[in-house]
Amino acid sequence: MERDSISKSPWQEAADFTGDKLSAGIIETTRIYDCLIIGAGITGITTALLLQRAGLSCVIAEARQPGFGTTGGTSAHLNTFFDATYPEVESDFGEQAAKLLAKGGKEAMGMIEGFVKELNIDCDFESKSAWLYAENEKESKQLQKILEASKRAGISVEVTEENLVPVPFDSVIRFEGQGQFHPLKYINGLLAEFIKLGGVLLENTRIRESSFKDGIYTAKSDSGMIRAEKLCYATHIPPGINLMSLRNAPYRSYVLGLKLKDGNYPDGLAYDMQEPYHYFRTHVIEGQSYLLVGGEDHKTGHDDPEAAFQGLKDYADQYYAVESVASQWSAQYYVPVDGLPYIGQLPGAAEGTYVATGFNGNGMIFGTLSAKIISDLVLVKENEYASLFSPSRMKPVAGFTEFVRENADVAWHFIVDRFSSSHLQALTELKSGEGKLVNFEGKKLAIYKDDTGKVTALNPTCTHAGCTVQFNAAEQSWDCPCHGGRFDVSGKVLTGPPTIDLETVIISYDKQL
């Protein structure tokens, strides 16, 4: 299967979304469905399955194939502790909120394990312990606070004397009841059940626009229209300029799949406390063990992706006898300004428009919890987590500083990207497999030369909010530094929030490039 990047995750080879189970992917144009879910990652598919099981008629519209986005590129850690730590949540939202967050994480973990057992999904699900370690005195003080707040929240965690990974440490704690799985095999199992129950999956169906009139949503794709009473965006950021664009910052994370010389693969999950942090786990695929090492995260469209991969390799070499890099890949996630996801009614949109975003690096758990929250909202059932994760919240302390910082960065790119002198490059300097921003005959262009010498020129203005895209050499894509929209080298949308491709520009030149 394909993914939103040219780098291949190990999950892609073993996932098959073709066959008889897609025979239900035919829309009834005269029918008004109960709910249209846009996006076929873990959030969209789980939401659709819960609603279909409740007796509703649902359609999943996926721009490419199931798992094409972050679900196909996750490192697939399952945690009940999160990137927003329990001390931070206590400080910003209160102790009861931290307890509710912990309860939600455990419920999501239970949902995943329950689906695996009930549907007999062969997805390598395993319960694991997780080690979080500090490497100096300052980190140890932070770790102590995490230990205490995690216990208050109801999480099973204890001090331990040994680290899972061979990294020198000052102190370490161990969380119980964590886990891991094969994400694409998992959502494949959910999808098969969804279609068995009469649900409709539409692949290669990018929703270009939607409208709401007389209580009905009409969504338009290149192949036709879909009508439904409810609309759920399981796409990270919904299309258009909305509050979610401003309250979430796009980041990329990098992962290596390593073969080791000595077979010293860790049996569990491990995390350091650096910024950005590193993480470890082992996964066995077709009898071969791989050490998964991740980290080197940075904002999308910023920094050097190739340097991130190299930094990750150098880090792994410090502690493990690496035989080879079997795979390397990156994926996108969104960081919310106040630490917690936004799940529920989309502010400013028609009633019955739902969104789930801002999962930080915990997408598998929060995507699953989102499905529970949104399905309850659609079914008009009370949900105890809905208020905590409401997209309409705006805490004056929790998130305001980060809100200003992230959006000052967006504003900077609106201006600087248009006038930076570093973009004054000649077309003849372009190497095969390279992309650059250049000025050519008075126009600003995003140009790319493939291995045959063919040059593709694009208008570099992102079709979402007008920022200027940047070239990602590691993934061979054009990435927007403002809201995380990504395009392939021909200008086609890889990931939203944009729904319109970059404009192709016809150029003429005398010299052979």
Rosetta blueprint (number, residue, H / E / L):
1 M L
2 E L
3 R L
4 D L
5 S L
6 I L
7 S L
8 K L
9 S L
10 P L
11 W L
12 Q H
13 E H
14 A H
15 A L
16 D L
17 F L
18 T L
19 G L
20 D H
21 K H
22 L H
23 S L
24 A L
25 G L
26 I L
27 I L
28 E L
29 T L
30 T L
31 R L
32 I E
33 Y E
34 D E
35 C E
36 L E
37 I E
38 I E
39 G L
40 A L
41 G L
42 I H
43 T H
44 G H
45 I H
46 T H
47 T H
48 A H
49 L H
50 L H
51 L H
52 Q H
53 R H
54 A L
55 G L
56 L L
57 S L
58 C E
59 V E
60 I E
61 A E
62 E L
63 A L
64 R L
65 Q L
66 P L
67 G L
68 F L
69 G L
70 T H
71 T H
72 G H
73 G L
74 T L
75 S L
76 A L
77 H E
78 L E
79 N L
80 T L
81 F L
82 F L
83 D L
84 A L
85 T L
86 Y H
87 P H
88 E H
89 V H
90 E H
91 S H
92 D H
93 F H
94 G L
95 E H
96 Q H
97 A H
98 A H
99 K H
100 L H
101 L H
102 A H
103 K H
104 G H
105 G H
106 K H
107 E H
108 A H
109 M H
110 G H
111 M H
112 I H
113 E H
114 G H
115 F H
116 V H
117 K H
118 E H
119 L L
120 N L
121 I L
122 D L
123 C L
124 D L
125 F L
126 E E
127 S E
128 K E
129 S E
130 A E
131 W E
132 L E
133 Y E
134 A E
135 E L
136 N L
137 E H
138 K H
139 E H
140 S H
141 K H
142 Q H
143 L H
144 Q H
145 K H
146 I H
147 L H
148 E H
149 A H
150 S H
151 K H
152 R H
153 A H
154 G L
155 I L
156 S L
157 V E
158 E E
159 V E
160 T L
161 E L
162 E L
163 N L
164 L L
165 V L
166 P L
167 V L
168 P L
169 F L
170 D L
171 S E
172 V E
173 I E
174 R E
175 F E
176 E E
177 G E
178 Q E
179 G E
180 Q E
181 F L
182 H L
183 P H
184 L H
185 K H
186 Y H
187 I H
188 N H
189 G H
190 L H
191 L H
192 A H
193 E H
194 F H
195 I H
196 K H
197 L L
198 G L
199 G L
200 V E
201 L E
202 L E
203 E L
204 N L
205 T L
206 R L
207 I E
208 R E
209 E E
210 S E
211 S E
212 F E
213 K E
214 D L
215 G L
216 I E
217 Y E
218 T E
219 A E
220 K E
221 S E
222 D L
223 S L
224 G E
225 M E
226 I E
227 R E
228 A E
229 E E
230 K E
231 L E
232 C E
233 Y E
234 A L
235 T L
236 H L
237 I L
238 P L
239 P L
240 G L
241 I L
242 N L
243 L H
244 M H
245 S H
246 L H
247 R H
248 N E
249 A E
250 P E
251 Y E
252 R E
253 S E
254 Y E
255 V E
256 L E
257 G E
258 L E
259 K E
260 L E
261 K L
262 D L
263 G L
264 N L
265 Y L
266 P L
267 D L
268 G L
269 L E
270 A E
271 Y E
272 D L
273 M L
274 Q L
275 E L
276 P L
277 Y L
278 H L
279 Y E
280 F E
281 R E
282 T E
283 H E
284 V E
285 I E
286 E L
287 G L
288 Q E
289 S E
290 Y E
291 L E
292 L E
293 V E
294 G E
295 G E
296 E E
297 D E
298 H E
299 K E
300 T L
301 G L
302 H L
303 D L
304 D L
305 P H
306 E H
307 A H
308 A H
309 F H
310 Q H
311 G H
312 L H
313 K H
314 D H
315 Y H
316 A H
317 D H
318 Q H
319 Y H
320 Y L
321 A L
322 V E
323 E E
324 S E
325 V E
326 A E
327 S E
328 Q E
329 W E
330 S E
331 A E
332 Q E
333 Y E
334 Y E
335 V E
336 P E
337 V L
338 D L
339 G L
340 L L
341 P L
342 Y E
343 I E
344 G E
345 Q E
346 L L
347 P L
348 G L
349 A L
350 A L
351 E L
352 G L
353 T E
354 Y E
355 V E
356 A E
357 T E
358 G L
359 F L
360 N L
361 G L
362 N L
363 G H
364 M H
365 I H
366 F H
367 G H
368 T H
369 L H
370 S H
371 A H
372 K H
373 I H
374 I H
375 S H
376 D H
377 L H
378 V H
379 L L
380 V L
381 K L
382 E L
383 N L
384 E L
385 Y L
386 A L
387 S L
388 L L
389 F L
390 S L
391 P L
392 S L
393 R L
394 M L
395 K L
396 P L
397 V L
398 A L
399 G L
400 F H
401 T H
402 E H
403 F H
404 V H
405 R H
406 E H
407 N H
408 A H
409 D H
410 V H
411 A H
412 W H
413 H H
414 F H
415 I H
416 V H
417 D H
418 R H
419 F H
420 S L
421 S H
422 S H
423 H H
424 L L
425 Q L
426 A L
427 L H
428 T H
429 E H
430 L L
431 K L
432 S L
433 G L
434 E E
435 G E
436 K E
437 L E
438 V E
439 N E
440 F E
441 E L
442 G L
443 K E
444 K E
445 L E
446 A E
447 I E
448 Y E
449 K E
450 D L
451 D L
452 T L
453 G L
454 K L
455 V E
456 T E
457 A E
458 L E
459 N L
460 P L
461 T E
462 C L
463 T L
464 H L
465 A L
466 G L
467 C L
468 T E
469 V L
470 Q E
471 F E
472 N E
473 A L
474 A L
475 E L
476 Q L
477 S E
478 W E
479 D E
480 C L
481 P L
482 C L
483 H L
484 G L
485 G L
486 R E
487 F E
488 D E
489 V L
490 S L
491 G L
492 K L
493 V E
494 L E
495 T E
496 G L
497 P L
498 P L
499 T L
500 I L
501 D L
502 L L
503 E L
504 T E
505 V L
506 I L
507 I L
508 S L
509 Y L
510 D L
511 K L
512 Q L
513 L L
